[in-house]
Amino acid sequence: MFSGPPGSTPLQPDDINGLIPDLQTLRELNEFEQSNITQAYLWANTSRSVKNSLLSAATIKEIHRRMFDRTWTWAGELRKQETNIGVNWNQIPIQIKILCDDTEYRLREGCLDFDYLGAWFHHRLVSIHPFPNGNGRHARLTTDLLLKTHGVPVFSWGRANLGEKSETREGYINALREADGGDLEELKNFVRS
């Protein structure tokens, strides 16, 4: 009923049971989620916790919760099952901590290439795939918040809706796959395209 475009994580029956509003189509779900995400974006731009402690598991989970709290009962909860992408579910908490620590280290050491850092951070967060759904949208917003808190313009993400099947989405997925193999150049180029 709610299958997304190629490359998206299929919703499991237990996940679908967590749907809060009475929606019948993927289009209705996408519109409702987008409204929820817009509210989260407004919150994130004024939140002290985002500004002061973005690189913490609690804030990463809170961003997801705010993005989907009117849509899914499990918003902000880490996934508890295997999916078609991501680390083993029981490794998620430690992988998030490692990501936050690694990012803090790179910032402390004076990383000057924020496009590289943002592409790296985004890829790593997507590859952890911490939540049952919404990981790409969550990772894009969190990456933009990371850039914004350091005075760097946010990414353009291909200037398209990456939740819909399109040539731009294909380019995004291909760039992520290249990054899976260790080459971040295509993703770094895509995020500013």
N, C-alpha and C positions, 0 to 999 in steps of 0.2 A: 504494500500500500504506500509506503514512504521510501521507495528505493531512489537513491540519489544517482548522480552521474558516475561514469567510470572513474575509479580511483578513490571513491568515497567509502567509508566504513559502513557496511550494512547494519541497520538497526536490528538488534535481537528482539525476540518476543517480549522478554522481561523489560527491555528498554522502552518498547512501545507502550507497555502497560503503565509506564511512568508519565505518559502524556497528560498534562493538566487540562488544556482546553479541548473542547470537542471539535476536532478537525477531521476532515475526510480525505483530503488530497495533499500531495506533496507541495503543490503551489500554496495552499492555505498554510501548511506548516512553515514553508520558507518565509512567507509574509509575516506570520506571527513571530517567528524567531527573529526576523530582522528588526521588528519593532522592539522586541526585548533587548537585542544587541544595541540598538540606538540608545536606549536608556542606560545600559551599562557603559557605553562610551562617554555619555555625559557625566556619569558618576566617576569614571576613571580619571577624567580630566580635572576633577576637583578634589579627588581623594588624597588625603595625607598618607594613607598606608601605601598607595601606589607610588607616590613620590618618594617616600622614605624607605620602603622595604619591598620594592617590586621583586627583587631577587630572593624571594622566600617561598617555600611551599605553600604557606598560608595565603599569601597574596595571589599566587598563581591559581590556587583553588578558588579564592574569592572572586577573581575576575571571571572565571568560568561560571560560578554560581550566579553572579550578577547578569551575565550574558543570557542565561537560560532559566532563571528562577521562576518566571511566569509560564514557561513552556514545559519543563521536565521536573519531576519530583527528585531526580537524581542529580540535578545541576550542582556542580562543584564537588561531586564525589568521584574519587578515583575509580577507574574501571576495575572490575573483579573477575574478568574472564578474558580469555585469549581472543584476539581479533586478527583480521587479515594483515595488519601492520602493527608495529610497535613492539616494545620490549615485553618480556614475560610480565604479566600483571603484578606479580609479587615483587618485582624489581622497580616498579614505578616510583615509590617514595625515595629510594636511594638514588635513582637516576635523576630525579628532579633536584635533589640536594647537590649532586655532582655538577649538574648543569649550572645551578645558581652559583656554586663555589667557583667553578671554572670561569664563569662570566665575570664575577667579582674580581678574580685574579687578573684577567685580561684588562679590565678597566683600571685596576690599581697600577698595572705595569705600563699604562699609558697607551693603550690601543688607539691609534690615530685613524685607522680605516674603519669607520663606523658602518659603512656599507658591507664590508666583509664580516664584521662582528654581528651585525643584524642578520645577514644571510645565514651565518653559522648558527646563531642562537635559534632562529626560526626553524632551520632544518633539524636541529637537535631536539627541540621541543616537539615538533611534528613526529619525529622518529620514535620518541618515547611514547607518544600517543596515550596520554594519561587518562583520558575520559572516554566514556562509552561512545560519544559522538560530539561533533562540533570542534574537533581538534585543530583543523586547519584555520577556521575562523578565530578560534581562541589564540592560536600561535601568532597569527597575523596581528591581532589587536595587541597582544602582549609585547611583540617585537616593536610595534609602533610606539608603545608606551616607553619601552626601553630607550628608543632613540629620542623621543620627546623629552624624557627626564634628563637627557644629556645635551639638550639644545640642538639636536640634529633633526632636520626635516624628515617626516615620516615617509615610508615607502609608498609608491603608487600602485604596486601589485598588478601591473599590466592594465590598469584603469578599466577593469571589467569585473563582473560578478563571477567570482571563481567557484561559486556553488552551482553554476549551470554548465551543462555540456557546451563547450565552445573551443575554438582554436586556441584562445588565450589560456583556458584551463589546461588543455593538452600541453601547452608550453610550460606551464607551472609544474604539472606533474612530471614532465620530462626533466625539468631542472632539478626537482627534488630527487629523482632517480639518479641523475648524474652526481648529485651531492652524496647519495648513498654510497657511491663508489669512490668518494673522496675528492671529487672535483666540484668546488663551490662556484666556479667562474660563471656558469650558465645561470645559476640561481641569483648570484650577485648582480648580473646584468638584468635579469627578469624583474627583480624587485623595484628597480628604478625605471622600467620601461613604460 
